[in-house]
Amino acid sequence: MLQDRRKFLRFDIPLHVKFKPSKDKLERYVFGSTINFSRNGFCFEVQNIDLKPAETLEFRVMLPNEDAFVPVLGDIVWKKQADSKSLFGIKFIAMNKDAKWEILDYGYSIWLDNMQGKNMLKKVACS
């Protein structure tokens, strides 16, 4: 059995992101979306793109239930190809703490609602 090396719970939160390599001085952002989000980083999906692990990216992550992007600086930790899409694992270098906790609180609320819904189904099934 493989052991999960993650230290923190990941919440499935689809958020819009735009990003560019931090070395790129132009404002050419590429768009993608997060798959999940944790205290230390997130996973995001984008159309096939050539980026390498250890590369630093500048992100703009859209806050949940708002029309505002927050800046994030992160390193690529891993990359996986899936057909015409690329998945990347990002470790935070810098992010506004209030924005991070807003996203994590949003994810926790969704997770809690899902857990309570599953418990209700178990109670009904056992009745």
Backbone as CSV, one residue per row, in Angstrom:
resi,resn,N_x,N_y,N_z,CA_x,CA_y,CA_z,C_x,C_y,C_z
1,MET,0.843,-1.186,0.000,0.000,0.000,0.000,0.888,1.250,0.000
2,LEU,0.619,2.172,-0.898,1.384,3.414,-0.957,0.944,4.360,0.145
3,GLN,1.902,4.998,0.742,1.595,5.937,1.812,1.534,7.350,1.239
4,ASP,0.507,8.097,1.610,0.359,9.481,1.170,1.327,10.349,1.959
5,ARG,2.193,11.074,1.266,3.213,11.894,1.929,2.709,13.298,2.251
6,ARG,1.487,13.601,1.925,0.979,14.948,2.168,0.798,15.200,3.652
7,LYS,1.169,16.406,4.058,1.048,16.796,5.460,-0.315,17.404,5.759
8,PHE,-0.956,17.999,4.733,-2.199,18.733,4.948,-3.304,18.225,4.029
9,LEU,-4.514,18.311,4.512,-5.691,17.923,3.748,-5.821,18.799,2.506
10,ARG,-6.152,18.199,1.390,-6.392,18.936,0.149,-7.886,19.008,-0.080
11,PHE,-8.354,20.198,-0.411,-9.767,20.416,-0.690,-9.966,20.553,-2.194
12,ASP,-10.960,19.842,-2.729,-11.288,19.948,-4.144,-11.992,21.282,-4.378
13,ILE,-11.246,22.235,-4.906,-11.770,23.578,-5.127,-11.395,24.020,-6.546
14,PRO,-12.380,24.096,-7.440,-12.073,24.605,-8.788,-12.087,26.135,-8.799
15,LEU,-10.911,26.722,-8.955,-10.786,28.178,-9.031,-10.062,28.544,-10.315
16,HIS,-10.426,29.662,-10.915,-9.725,30.141,-12.096,-8.358,30.671,-11.687
17,VAL,-7.351,30.351,-12.501,-6.012,30.883,-12.288,-5.460,31.377,-13.614
18,LYS,-4.596,32.346,-13.525,-3.784,32.729,-14.668,-2.356,32.800,-14.158
19,PHE,-1.410,32.487,-15.023,-0.032,32.393,-14.562,0.935,32.680,-15.692
20,LYS,2.181,32.939,-15.284,3.291,33.116,-16.216,4.570,32.802,-15.458
21,PRO,5.612,32.397,-16.175,6.890,32.212,-15.491,7.347,33.526,-14.863
22,SER,7.923,33.469,-13.678,8.310,34.699,-12.985,9.395,35.465,-13.728
23,LYS,10.157,34.779,-14.596,11.204,35.451,-15.373,10.624,36.266,-16.534
24,ASP,9.386,35.972,-16.910,8.745,36.638,-18.047,8.299,38.034,-17.624
25,LYS,8.924,39.059,-18.170,8.605,40.441,-17.793,7.361,40.967,-18.501
26,LEU,6.892,40.272,-19.524,5.684,40.690,-20.233,4.457,40.204,-19.473
27,GLU,3.327,40.767,-19.774,2.077,40.396,-19.101,1.321,39.332,-19.888
28,ARG,2.015,38.287,-20.331,1.387,37.199,-21.094,0.996,36.076,-20.148
29,TYR,-0.216,36.105,-19.671,-0.698,35.077,-18.769,-1.378,33.959,-19.541
30,VAL,-1.258,32.735,-19.013,-1.945,31.560,-19.521,-3.011,31.212,-18.491
31,PHE,-4.184,30.753,-18.970,-5.297,30.475,-18.068,-5.441,28.979,-17.800
32,GLY,-5.839,28.662,-16.577,-6.093,27.285,-16.173,-7.061,27.277,-15.005
33,SER,-7.157,26.140,-14.307,-8.022,26.083,-13.127,-7.431,25.114,-12.102
34,THR,-7.678,25.431,-10.834,-7.185,24.575,-9.767,-8.025,23.304,-9.705
35,ILE,-7.389,22.237,-9.278,-8.059,20.961,-9.039,-8.288,20.817,-7.534
36,ASN,-7.246,21.119,-6.779,-7.364,21.084,-5.324,-6.411,22.105,-4.714
37,PHE,-6.610,22.348,-3.416,-5.908,23.429,-2.733,-5.617,22.979,-1.305
38,SER,-4.406,23.264,-0.819,-4.048,22.928,0.561,-3.301,24.097,1.194
39,ARG,-2.879,23.880,2.405,-2.159,24.917,3.142,-0.798,25.238,2.518
40,ASN,-0.175,24.247,1.865,1.160,24.436,1.292,1.191,24.655,-0.208
41,GLY,0.079,24.407,-0.895,0.105,24.537,-2.340,-1.194,24.112,-2.985
42,PHE,-1.140,23.905,-4.294,-2.323,23.480,-5.020,-1.927,22.732,-6.282
43,CYS,-2.903,22.050,-6.844,-2.747,21.385,-8.134,-3.604,22.155,-9.123
44,PHE,-3.057,22.375,-10.325,-3.876,23.020,-11.336,-3.705,22.335,-12.677
45,GLU,-4.703,22.566,-13.540,-4.777,21.947,-14.857,-4.785,23.033,-15.919
46,VAL,-4.098,22.754,-17.018,-4.010,23.714,-18.116,-3.849,22.919,-19.410
47,GLN,-4.201,23.524,-20.535,-3.917,22.884,-21.814,-2.418,22.637,-21.900
48,ASN,-2.034,21.590,-22.595,-0.635,21.183,-22.698,0.316,22.379,-22.824
49,ILE,1.278,22.447,-21.920,2.243,23.544,-21.906,3.590,22.997,-21.433
50,ASP,4.654,23.575,-21.924,5.999,23.085,-21.601,6.594,23.888,-20.445
51,LEU,6.377,23.405,-19.240,6.982,23.970,-18.042,7.664,22.829,-17.304
52,LYS,8.695,23.141,-16.566,9.499,22.115,-15.893,9.412,22.239,-14.377
53,PRO,9.547,21.089,-13.666,9.647,21.154,-12.204,10.780,22.081,-11.771
54,ALA,10.586,22.733,-10.640,11.497,23.704,-10.033,11.373,25.085,-10.659
55,GLU,10.573,25.229,-11.718,10.355,26.550,-12.308,9.413,27.348,-11.403
56,THR,9.691,28.635,-11.241,8.866,29.509,-10.411,7.858,30.231,-11.301
57,LEU,6.599,30.237,-10.839,5.523,30.878,-11.596,4.857,31.957,-10.765
58,GLU,4.408,32.996,-11.448,3.571,34.033,-10.838,2.134,33.715,-11.204
59,PHE,1.290,33.610,-10.196,-0.121,33.293,-10.399,-1.002,34.462,-10.000
60,ARG,-2.185,34.454,-10.549,-3.302,35.247,-10.074,-4.419,34.226,-9.880
61,VAL,-4.850,34.030,-8.628,-5.878,33.048,-8.289,-7.152,33.784,-7.943
62,MET,-8.259,33.386,-8.591,-9.535,34.038,-8.312,-10.098,33.523,-6.992
63,LEU,-10.492,34.431,-6.134,-11.079,34.064,-4.851,-12.473,33.482,-5.062
64,PRO,-12.878,32.530,-4.218,-14.220,31.957,-4.353,-15.293,33.003,-4.045
65,ASN,-16.357,32.959,-4.800,-17.507,33.854,-4.612,-17.156,35.333,-4.750
66,GLU,-16.050,35.639,-5.408,-15.649,37.030,-5.634,-15.129,37.162,-7.053
67,ASP,-15.075,38.374,-7.531,-14.523,38.641,-8.858,-13.182,39.345,-8.690
68,ALA,-12.309,38.725,-7.874,-11.013,39.329,-7.578,-9.925,38.266,-7.607
69,PHE,-8.806,38.612,-8.215,-7.647,37.729,-8.251,-6.638,38.174,-7.192
70,VAL,-5.970,37.191,-6.561,-4.898,37.491,-5.615,-3.582,36.954,-6.172
71,PRO,-2.481,37.665,-5.952,-1.189,37.179,-6.452,-0.639,36.038,-5.597
72,VAL,-0.012,35.095,-6.275,0.626,33.948,-5.621,1.931,33.676,-6.356
73,LEU,2.962,33.377,-5.609,4.230,32.961,-6.192,4.459,31.520,-5.752
74,GLY,4.772,30.637,-6.719,4.948,29.235,-6.376,5.904,28.512,-7.298
75,ASP,6.457,27.415,-6.785,7.361,26.561,-7.556,6.624,25.314,-8.030
76,ILE,6.949,24.869,-9.244,6.417,23.610,-9.746,7.161,22.488,-9.027
77,VAL,6.403,21.595,-8.382,6.977,20.464,-7.666,6.901,19.203,-8.527
78,TRP,5.807,19.047,-9.269,5.652,17.899,-10.151,4.771,18.278,-11.338
79,LYS,4.848,17.457,-12.384,4.061,17.653,-13.599,3.624,16.286,-14.120
80,LYS,2.369,16.196,-14.583,1.848,14.981,-15.207,1.114,15.372,-16.485
81,GLN,1.283,14.571,-17.510,0.565,14.773,-18.764,-0.657,13.870,-18.770
82,ALA,-1.780,14.407,-19.207,-3.019,13.641,-19.351,-3.680,14.080,-20.651
83,ASP,-3.440,13.313,-21.718,-3.941,13.644,-23.049,-3.454,15.031,-23.458
84,SER,-4.377,15.956,-23.694,-3.986,17.295,-24.149,-3.834,18.279,-22.994
85,LYS,-3.841,17.760,-21.767,-3.751,18.635,-20.599,-2.509,18.317,-19.782
86,SER,-2.050,19.328,-19.066,-0.947,19.169,-18.121,-1.467,19.459,-16.723
87,LEU,-1.063,18.636,-15.762,-1.366,18.857,-14.350,-0.066,19.214,-13.656
88,PHE,-0.137,20.219,-12.779,1.043,20.674,-12.056,0.759,20.741,-10.567
89,GLY,1.720,20.321,-9.769,1.680,20.512,-8.329,2.530,21.720,-7.996
90,ILE,1.948,22.655,-7.265,2.615,23.925,-6.928,2.805,24.028,-5.422
91,LYS,4.010,24.411,-5.018,4.287,24.700,-3.608,4.404,26.209,-3.459
92,PHE,3.672,26.753,-2.485,3.684,28.193,-2.269,5.060,28.704,-1.869
93,ILE,5.435,29.828,-2.455,6.574,30.612,-1.990,6.026,31.806,-1.227
94,ALA,4.996,32.440,-1.814,4.377,33.613,-1.180,2.915,33.711,-1.590
95,MET,2.070,33.991,-0.580,0.640,34.238,-0.813,0.095,35.007,0.379
96,ASN,-0.793,35.930,0.116,-1.459,36.683,1.166,-2.172,35.708,2.107
97,LYS,-1.869,35.787,3.404,-2.435,34.847,4.380,-3.953,34.926,4.458
98,ASP,-4.518,36.136,4.424,-5.969,36.272,4.494,-6.642,35.607,3.299
99,ALA,-6.075,35.792,2.115,-6.639,35.176,0.911,-6.535,33.655,0.994
100,LYS,-5.398,33.154,1.470,-5.222,31.700,1.600,-6.264,31.119,2.550
101,TRP,-6.460,31.762,3.700,-7.425,31.250,4.667,-8.849,31.377,4.159
102,GLU,-9.128,32.383,3.351,-10.464,32.505,2.749,-10.740,31.309,1.822
103,ILE,-9.751,30.943,1.012,-9.905,29.804,0.107,-10.013,28.503,0.899
104,LEU,-9.153,28.327,1.905,-9.197,27.106,2.711,-10.503,26.997,3.498
105,ASP,-11.004,28.101,4.005,-12.270,28.093,4.730,-13.420,27.703,3.793
106,TYR,-13.380,28.224,2.578,-14.370,27.870,1.563,-14.313,26.361,1.274
107,GLY,-13.112,25.830,1.086,-12.947,24.402,0.827,-13.394,23.547,1.994
108,TYR,-13.090,23.987,3.204,-13.498,23.250,4.396,-15.020,23.200,4.506
109,SER,-15.677,24.310,4.207,-17.143,24.354,4.264,-17.758,23.345,3.296
110,ILE,-17.208,23.276,2.082,-17.708,22.316,1.094,-17.455,20.888,1.579
111,TRP,-16.254,20.634,2.078,-15.890,19.315,2.586,-16.819,18.904,3.732
112,LEU,-17.076,19.828,4.658,-17.936,19.549,5.802,-19.360,19.242,5.352
113,ASP,-19.881,20.022,4.405,-21.227,19.757,3.867,-21.295,18.363,3.252
114,ASN,-20.251,17.981,2.507,-20.216,16.652,1.890,-20.171,15.555,2.952
115,MET,-19.387,15.746,3.999,-19.290,14.751,5.064,-20.625,14.606,5.801
116,GLN,-21.278,15.737,6.063,-22.568,15.686,6.754,-23.613,15.013,5.875
117,GLY,-23.548,15.260,4.570,-24.467,14.605,3.636,-24.260,13.103,3.607
118,LYS,-23.025,12.650,3.645,-22.729,11.216,3.656,-23.216,10.581,4.952
119,ASN,-23.048,11.293,6.071,-23.522,10.771,7.352,-25.035,10.646,7.369
120,MET,-25.730,11.597,6.752,-27.187,11.539,6.679,-27.623,10.326,5.855
121,LEU,-26.924,10.044,4.763,-27.245,8.883,3.934,-27.030,7.588,4.709
122,LYS,-25.968,7.519,5.508,-25.710,6.331,6.327,-26.836,6.135,7.339
123,LYS,-27.288,7.222,7.975,-28.351,7.121,8.972,-29.648,6.645,8.329
124,VAL,-29.966,7.156,7.130,-31.192,6.748,6.439,-31.091,5.281,6.037
125,ALA,-29.930,4.858,5.537,-29.727,3.482,5.081,-29.814,2.497,6.259
126,CYS,-29.382,2.922,7.425,-29.380,2.056,8.588,-30.719,2.030,9.305
127,SER,-31.600,2.948,8.980,-32.895,3.027,9.673,-33.821,1.917,9.271
